[in-house]
Amino acid sequence: MTSQNIPVLMYHHVGPEGGSLTVAVEHFEQQIRGLAKQGYHSLRADEIEAFFKGEAVPEKSVVLTFDDGYLDNWVYAHPVLKKYGMTGIMFVITSLIGEGPVRPHQGQGKTLPAWYPHQESKARMFGELPDQVMLRWDEIFAMQVAGTFEFHSHTHTHKRWDLLSPTAQQKIDALGEDLYDSKKCLAEKLGAVSSHLCWPQGYFDADYLNVAQEHGFKYLYTTDARGQNVANGDTSHIYRFAVRNRGFPWLRQRLWLATHPTFGPWYNRWKQRSDAKKQQKRVKY
């Protein structure tokens, strides 16, 4: 049988403890082991493209996405994915990827790099110490060889040009340069660049879409969980749901809600109404 609906999972950090945008490695392994035991196949980019073109993919298909390019994805997520034969899709902020030797990862019996929670990681990545929390190119090459990750664009700078630009045209020009630099960097370092792009902070508008498509990006990943990715569906709005710091039973239930042809859409509509009510309360008070 072939899948008619693929869930796309969104991770950021995998670390020694859970927290904001972080799944503890213990829970991450439970999730990946559970997927493997249940017979799930993690789709690569070419398989995702085939699915959206209406071609057959395994019935139990899932997409594992990781945003930004954190060092902890190499230290903690990579060995787990390798252990269970799964592949992740990583969207990297190309200007923050560094140079230098490969650092140890879990399972090698070596002292691991220091780990920082999300807010501390954010301060370092956009400050003077990005190498403490971000990947190096040689670590990316090692994961490519191992088959645990594929690498795609999360822009070059991760900046919200809609907030930084005084005019719409300046926004368009700045985003175009950002995407151009990201593609150039990926092509030079990895030898190729794909048509897959993940929006920084999940933001996009009509101008963003036009610029991305003009630069050859066709598969655009959002942070919007309120919809389903179906065969022959809209590749300019790929839905993803954030993975919580919980074990596989939670993930199994969330996958069911994300893909069920009846209860899935009902759940999404209910969550949209709930989100709207929460927003109204925030505006009121």
ChimeraX attribute file (.defattr): number of C-alpha atoms within 10 A of each C-alpha:
attribute: neighborCount
match mode: 1-to-1
recipient: residues
	/A:1	8
	/A:2	12
	/A:3	18
	/A:4	22
	/A:5	21
	/A:6	26
	/A:7	25
	/A:8	25
	/A:9	23
	/A:10	23
	/A:11	24
	/A:12	22
	/A:13	28
	/A:14	30
	/A:15	23
	/A:16	18
	/A:17	16
	/A:18	20
	/A:19	15
	/A:20	12
	/A:21	17
	/A:22	21
	/A:23	25
	/A:24	21
	/A:25	21
	/A:26	18
	/A:27	20
	/A:28	26
	/A:29	22
	/A:30	18
	/A:31	22
	/A:32	23
	/A:33	20
	/A:34	18
	/A:35	21
	/A:36	16
	/A:37	10
	/A:38	11
	/A:39	13
	/A:40	18
	/A:41	18
	/A:42	23
	/A:43	23
	/A:44	18
	/A:45	19
	/A:46	9
	/A:47	17
	/A:48	21
	/A:49	19
	/A:50	15
	/A:51	25
	/A:52	21
	/A:53	14
	/A:54	14
	/A:55	15
	/A:56	15
	/A:57	20
	/A:58	18
	/A:59	15
	/A:60	19
	/A:61	22
	/A:62	23
	/A:63	23
	/A:64	21
	/A:65	24
	/A:66	23
	/A:67	22
	/A:68	25
	/A:69	24
	/A:70	27
	/A:71	29
	/A:72	26
	/A:73	27
	/A:74	26
	/A:75	25
	/A:76	24
	/A:77	26
	/A:78	23
	/A:79	20
	/A:80	23
	/A:81	21
	/A:82	15
	/A:83	12
	/A:84	16
	/A:85	16
	/A:86	23
	/A:87	24
	/A:88	26
	/A:89	23
	/A:90	26
	/A:91	25
	/A:92	28
	/A:93	24
	/A:94	26
	/A:95	15
	/A:96	22
	/A:97	23
	/A:98	16
	/A:99	12
	/A:100	11
	/A:101	10
	/A:102	15
	/A:103	16
	/A:104	16
	/A:105	21
	/A:106	17
	/A:107	11
	/A:108	10
	/A:109	8
	/A:110	10
	/A:111	10
	/A:112	15
	/A:113	15
	/A:114	9
	/A:115	17
	/A:116	18
	/A:117	18
	/A:118	18
	/A:119	11
	/A:120	11
	/A:121	20
	/A:122	14
	/A:123	13
	/A:124	17
	/A:125	19
	/A:126	12
	/A:127	9
	/A:128	9
	/A:129	13
	/A:130	20
	/A:131	17
	/A:132	18
	/A:133	26
	/A:134	24
	/A:135	28
	/A:136	22
	/A:137	18
	/A:138	17
	/A:139	22
	/A:140	24
	/A:141	17
	/A:142	15
	/A:143	21
	/A:144	15
	/A:145	11
	/A:146	15
	/A:147	16
	/A:148	24
	/A:149	28
	/A:150	18
	/A:151	24
	/A:152	24
	/A:153	25
	/A:154	26
	/A:155	26
	/A:156	23
	/A:157	18
	/A:158	19
	/A:159	16
	/A:160	17
	/A:161	18
	/A:162	19
	/A:163	9
	/A:164	11
	/A:165	15
	/A:166	10
	/A:167	11
	/A:168	12
	/A:169	11
	/A:170	14
	/A:171	18
	/A:172	19
	/A:173	13
	/A:174	18
	/A:175	25
	/A:176	19
	/A:177	15
	/A:178	21
	/A:179	22
	/A:180	15
	/A:181	17
	/A:182	23
	/A:183	25
	/A:184	17
	/A:185	18
	/A:186	19
	/A:187	13
	/A:188	11
	/A:189	15
	/A:190	14
	/A:191	9
	/A:192	13
	/A:193	19
	/A:194	17
	/A:195	17
	/A:196	23
	/A:197	22
	/A:198	26
	/A:199	22
	/A:200	20
	/A:201	13
	/A:202	12
	/A:203	13
	/A:204	16
	/A:205	8
	/A:206	8
	/A:207	15
	/A:208	18
	/A:209	17
	/A:210	13
	/A:211	17
	/A:212	25
	/A:213	15
	/A:214	11
	/A:215	15
	/A:216	15
	/A:217	22
	/A:218	19
	/A:219	22
	/A:220	21
	/A:221	23
	/A:222	21
	/A:223	19
	/A:224	15
	/A:225	19
	/A:226	18
	/A:227	19
	/A:228	26
	/A:229	21
	/A:230	19
	/A:231	21
	/A:232	14
	/A:233	15
	/A:234	15
	/A:235	20
	/A:236	17
	/A:237	19
	/A:238	21
	/A:239	23
	/A:240	25
	/A:241	20
	/A:242	15
	/A:243	20
	/A:244	20
	/A:245	22
	/A:246	16
	/A:247	18
	/A:248	18
	/A:249	12
	/A:250	13
	/A:251	20
	/A:252	15
	/A:253	10
	/A:254	17
	/A:255	18
	/A:256	13
	/A:257	19
	/A:258	27
	/A:259	20
	/A:260	14
	/A:261	13
	/A:262	9
	/A:263	13
	/A:264	19
	/A:265	17
	/A:266	14
	/A:267	16
	/A:268	17
	/A:269	14
	/A:270	13
	/A:271	14
	/A:272	14
	/A:273	12
	/A:274	12
	/A:275	11
	/A:276	12
	/A:277	12
	/A:278	12
	/A:279	11
	/A:280	11
	/A:281	9
	/A:282	9
	/A:283	8
	/A:284	7
	/A:285	5
